[in-house]
């Protein structure tokens, strides 16, 4: 008797099993539209990139001075001001000084 009930239940399938509803179609269409926008955006970004990042392949940059005085001043490379500032700053970790009587100071 139990096998008849199991066989009857297994033959009956719900009406919507295996069918894609309108929500699935809408979701697929939205994903396709989003993908199209992403591809379009990526191609515009890739077109803006230079062909090579090698400094030798780049065109030389011409620096135009703002004032006539800048013509006679020596030209500094980018970052030299920061390097000068770091060189003149005190060291963050200083070596122990002579006559330091702290217990953790190395004895020399």
PARO-189439 format. One line per field, with one value per atom (N, C-alpha, C): residue number from 1; residue in one letter; x, y, z. Coordinates in pm, whole numbers, always signed. Layout:
N
seq	c(NUM|...)
type	c(a|...)
u	c(X|...)
v	c(Y|...)
w	c(Z|...)
REM end
This chain:
108
seq	c(1|1|1|2|2|2|3|3|3|4|4|4|5|5|5|6|6|6|7|7|7|8|8|8|9|9|9|10|10|10|11|11|11|12|12|12|13|13|13|14|14|14|15|15|15|16|16|16|17|17|17|18|18|18|19|19|19|20|20|20|21|21|21|22|22|22|23|23|23|24|24|24|25|25|25|26|26|26|27|27|27|28|28|28|29|29|29|30|30|30|31|31|31|32|32|32|33|33|33|34|34|34|35|35|35|36|36|36|37|37|37|38|38|38|39|39|39|40|40|40|41|41|41|42|42|42|43|43|43|44|44|44|45|45|45|46|46|46|47|47|47|48|48|48|49|49|49|50|50|50|51|51|51|52|52|52|53|53|53|54|54|54|55|55|55|56|56|56|57|57|57|58|58|58|59|59|59|60|60|60|61|61|61|62|62|62|63|63|63|64|64|64|65|65|65|66|66|66|67|67|67|68|68|68|69|69|69|70|70|70|71|71|71|72|72|72|73|73|73|74|74|74|75|75|75|76|76|76|77|77|77|78|78|78|79|79|79|80|80|80|81|81|81|82|82|82|83|83|83|84|84|84|85|85|85|86|86|86|87|87|87|88|88|88|89|89|89|90|90|90|91|91|91|92|92|92|93|93|93|94|94|94|95|95|95|96|96|96|97|97|97|98|98|98|99|99|99|100|100|100|101|101|101|102|102|102|103|103|103|104|104|104|105|105|105|106|106|106|107|107|107|108|108|108)
type	c(x|x|x|x|x|x|x|x|x|x|x|x|x|x|x|x|x|x|x|x|x|x|x|x|x|x|x|x|x|x|x|x|x|x|x|x|x|x|x|x|x|x|x|x|x|x|x|x|x|x|x|x|x|x|x|x|x|x|x|x|x|x|x|x|x|x|x|x|x|x|x|x|x|x|x|x|x|x|x|x|x|x|x|x|x|x|x|x|x|x|x|x|x|x|x|x|x|x|x|x|x|x|x|x|x|x|x|x|x|x|x|x|x|x|x|x|x|x|x|x|x|x|x|x|x|x|x|x|x|x|x|x|x|x|x|x|x|x|x|x|x|x|x|x|x|x|x|x|x|x|x|x|x|x|x|x|x|x|x|x|x|x|x|x|x|x|x|x|x|x|x|x|x|x|x|x|x|x|x|x|x|x|x|x|x|x|x|x|x|x|x|x|x|x|x|x|x|x|x|x|x|x|x|x|x|x|x|x|x|x|x|x|x|x|x|x|x|x|x|x|x|x|x|x|x|x|x|x|x|x|x|x|x|x|x|x|x|x|x|x|x|x|x|x|x|x|x|x|x|x|x|x|x|x|x|x|x|x|x|x|x|x|x|x|x|x|x|x|x|x|x|x|x|x|x|x|x|x|x|x|x|x|x|x|x|x|x|x|x|x|x|x|x|x|x|x|x|x|x|x|x|x|x|x|x|x|x|x|x|x|x|x|x|x|x|x|x|x|x|x|x|x|x|x)
u	c(+81|+0|+86|+198|+287|+347|+372|+432|+335|+205|+106|+102|+117|+113|+239|+354|+480|+478|+426|+420|+324|+215|+119|+175|+251|+310|+422|+502|+614|+569|+452|+402|+348|+307|+250|+363|+374|+474|+402|+457|+395|+397|+311|+294|+415|+484|+592|+731|+743|+874|+933|+1057|+1125|+1092|+1014|+979|+1045|+1101|+1159|+1048|+1031|+925|+969|+883|+918|+1025|+1037|+1144|+1280|+1290|+1417|+1456|+1359|+1386|+1430|+1363|+1399|+1540|+1573|+1706|+1813|+1789|+1886|+1903|+1793|+1802|+1879|+1856|+1929|+2079|+2112|+2254|+2320|+2248|+2304|+2325|+2231|+2245|+2362|+2375|+2487|+2620|+2626|+2749|+2784|+2684|+2709|+2766|+2713|+2766|+2909|+2936|+3072|+3172|+3135|+3225|+3251|+3148|+3163|+3255|+3238|+3322|+3466|+3487|+3623|+3695|+3625|+3690|+3729|+3647|+3686|+3806|+3814|+3931|+4056|+4043|+4160|+4210|+4121|+4164|+4245|+4224|+4296|+4436|+4465|+4597|+4703|+4825|+4933|+4973|+5035|+5076|+5186|+5272|+5380|+5402|+5443|+5473|+5624|+5700|+5845|+5878|+5966|+6002|+6075|+6144|+6217|+6122|+6005|+5909|+5825|+5827|+5744|+5809|+5726|+5777|+5836|+5942|+6001|+5903|+5900|+5810|+5884|+5820|+5878|+5816|+5903|+5857|+5872|+5763|+5764|+5765|+5864|+5869|+5758|+5716|+5611|+5668|+5788|+5850|+5989|+6043|+6177|+6286|+6264|+6364|+6382|+6276|+6284|+6373|+6401|+6490|+6633|+6673|+6811|+6832|+6724|+6738|+6767|+6849|+6873|+6744|+6722|+6600|+6617|+6516|+6520|+6430|+6472|+6393|+6275|+6167|+6054|+6095|+6056|+6084|+6211|+6290|+6415|+6390|+6283|+6252|+6218|+6144|+6109|+6234|+6323|+6446|+6532|+6542|+6619|+6558|+6426|+6358|+6383|+6379|+6403|+6548|+6641|+6783|+6814|+6745|+6774|+6696|+6598|+6519|+6601|+6574|+6647|+6608|+6698|+6673|+6566|+6484|+6380|+6440|+6542|+6609|+6754|+6790|+6926|+7011|+7137|+7226|+7244|+7282|+7300|+7413|+7396|+7496|+7598|+7713|+7818|+7776|+7802|+7768|+7622|+7553|+7412|+7406|+7337|+7334|+7203|+7128|+7008|+7045|+6962|+6998|+6991|+6910|+6899|+6999|+7078|+7175|+7292|+7337|+7453|+7579|+7657|+7784|+7894|+7959|+8058|+8187)
v	c(-118|+0|+126|+122|+237|+268|+169|+193|+263|+239|+308|+456|+494|+636|+707|+643|+703|+720|+621|+630|+739|+758|+861|+1000|+1017|+1147|+1179|+1083|+1110|+1143|+1099|+1128|+1271|+1329|+1464|+1566|+1657|+1764|+1897|+1991|+2124|+2185|+2278|+2337|+2419|+2487|+2579|+2516|+2387|+2324|+2318|+2370|+2364|+2478|+2575|+2688|+2814|+2892|+3020|+3124|+3193|+3293|+3426|+3524|+3657|+3725|+3688|+3745|+3699|+3575|+3525|+3595|+3617|+3689|+3832|+3897|+4034|+4039|+3942|+3938|+3918|+3831|+3807|+3933|+4001|+4124|+4232|+4246|+4346|+4314|+4187|+4149|+4175|+4151|+4179|+4329|+4409|+4555|+4605|+4556|+4597|+4555|+4436|+4390|+4477|+4518|+4605|+4739|+4796|+4922|+4906|+4795|+4773|+4756|+4685|+4667|+4801|+4879|+5010|+5101|+5100|+5181|+5134|+5004|+4951|+4985|+4981|+5015|+5162|+5251|+5392|+5414|+5343|+5357|+5300|+5191|+5133|+5220|+5292|+5380|+5498|+5536|+5650|+5613|+5486|+5445|+5469|+5504|+5517|+5380|+5380|+5253|+5185|+5266|+5210|+5297|+5235|+5309|+5330|+5295|+5313|+5462|+5511|+5653|+5688|+5593|+5623|+5644|+5584|+5597|+5724|+5789|+5909|+6030|+6121|+6245|+6330|+6404|+6487|+6597|+6623|+6726|+6859|+6959|+7093|+7172|+7223|+7300|+7448|+7518|+7661|+7737|+7824|+7898|+8003|+8033|+8133|+8275|+8290|+8423|+8416|+8529|+8529|+8485|+8507|+8467|+8316|+8243|+8097|+8042|+8124|+8080|+8062|+8143|+8143|+8061|+8013|+7928|+7785|+7713|+7572|+7491|+7405|+7325|+7209|+7187|+7078|+6966|+6847|+6729|+6717|+6653|+6635|+6553|+6599|+6527|+6571|+6659|+6702|+6785|+6865|+6945|+6855|+6749|+6655|+6584|+6545|+6479|+6573|+6699|+6796|+6813|+6817|+6832|+6710|+6590|+6470|+6459|+6505|+6501|+6596|+6711|+6809|+6781|+6693|+6662|+6576|+6585|+6498|+6352|+6265|+6123|+6077|+5986|+5934|+5844|+5768|+5681|+5727|+5781|+5832|+5728|+5724|+5632|+5678|+5589|+5629|+5730|+5821|+5927|+5882|+5939|+5907|+5958|+5879|+5918|+5896|+5819|+5789|+5690|+5728|+5642|+5565|+5549|+5468|+5321|+5240|+5099|+5022|+5068|+4995|+5046|+5145|+5198|+5103|+5080|+4988|+5050|+4968|+5014|+5002|+5113|+5105|+5149)
w	c(+0|+0|+0|+63|+69|-67|-147|-278|-371|-355|-440|-409|-284|-244|-296|-284|-330|-481|-553|-699|-742|-672|-707|-682|-576|-544|-641|-681|-769|-911|-954|-1089|-1100|-990|-993|-979|-1074|-1070|-1063|-992|-990|-1130|-1152|-1285|-1328|-1236|-1272|-1271|-1246|-1241|-1382|-1396|-1524|-1618|-1574|-1660|-1607|-1696|-1658|-1664|-1556|-1549|-1605|-1603|-1653|-1568|-1443|-1359|-1409|-1448|-1501|-1630|-1718|-1843|-1814|-1719|-1683|-1625|-1542|-1483|-1590|-1684|-1792|-1877|-1909|-1988|-1914|-1784|-1706|-1700|-1687|-1686|-1821|-1929|-2063|-2084|-2039|-2053|-1969|-1846|-1761|-1822|-1881|-1945|-2065|-2142|-2257|-2213|-2104|-2053|-2001|-1934|-1884|-1997|-2101|-2216|-2284|-2299|-2363|-2280|-2149|-2062|-2067|-2067|-2069|-2199|-2312|-2438|-2442|-2387|-2386|-2295|-2182|-2095|-2161|-2231|-2297|-2412|-2477|-2586|-2533|-2407|-2350|-2302|-2288|-2240|-2347|-2304|-2402|-2455|-2572|-2632|-2550|-2487|-2408|-2285|-2176|-2055|-2039|-2141|-2138|-2144|-2054|-2061|-2191|-2250|-2374|-2491|-2486|-2594|-2586|-2473|-2456|-2525|-2565|-2624|-2512|-2541|-2436|-2394|-2265|-2214|-2211|-2265|-2268|-2153|-2066|-1951|-1986|-1984|-2015|-1883|-1861|-1735|-1728|-1606|-1585|-1587|-1537|-1532|-1596|-1638|-1697|-1599|-1468|-1369|-1366|-1398|-1395|-1507|-1609|-1716|-1666|-1568|-1523|-1397|-1335|-1217|-1261|-1186|-1223|-1206|-1300|-1298|-1202|-1119|-1021|-1068|-1042|-1077|-981|-1023|-933|-811|-695|-571|-502|-564|-501|-376|-377|-259|-141|-166|-60|-9|-100|-57|+26|-12|+67|+205|+211|+340|+428|+370|+449|+493|+409|+447|+560|+566|+670|+798|+795|+915|+1010|+1140|+1233|+1213|+1249|+1233|+1330|+1287|+1374|+1482|+1447|+1543|+1550|+1662|+1679|+1750|+1717|+1789|+1933|+2023|+2164|+2175|+2266|+2287|+2390|+2383|+2480|+2617|+2719|+2855|+2890|+2809|+2836|+2951|+3058|+3176|+3189|+3082|+3090|+3100|+3167|+3180|+3048|+2953|+2827|+2723|+2755|+2661|+2647|+2523|+2506|+2563|+2623|+2681|+2576|+2548|+2442|+2482)
REM end
